[in-house]
Amino acid sequence: MDNTDISELNDKVLQLSLDISSKTQELDILQRHYSKKLTVLNDYIRQLHKALNFDTSSGHITDEELISKLQGQVIDEEEFIILPKKLIRSSMPRLKINKVLASETQTVTPLQGTSTTYNTETKNFRKSKSKMNCSACHEVGHKRSQCPQILYKNI
């Protein structure tokens, strides 16, 4: 064996030892994460034991015991709130109709908290053609996008 062969073998052994040390460090990190997850899982199991009033001295729960305990618990509907995932539009009108029983008349009052009013005059208002002015040729009756001088200029 030459000195070159020995130096190559030394380099390979050094590289292998570095690889082994890095893998052992990764293994240590993975073991720590695993043990943390196990402690969290054990805490949840202890909380389940306490919530269902199980005897924790045996160390395990059979499926039948767990199912019977869970089926035995009845939870009132009033303890929960249902939240929608999407925005729901109300189909009810914005005005609330109050009936007055004594006078048999109906009064319309806006709901509390709503301050939006709709003006039908501004909603349906459109400019008439006679009032439109072209910004290119300054003629009345069309817009710049419909101006014949611009449209047919290249023809």
PyMOL commands that set and color helices and strands:
alter all, ss='L'
color gray80, all
select helices_A, chain A and resi 3-52+63-72+77-79+120-123+129-131+144-146+148-151
alter helices_A, ss='H'
color red, helices_A
select strands_A, chain A and resi 95-100+105-110
alter strands_A, ss='S'
color yellow, strands_A
deselect
rebuild
show_as cartoon
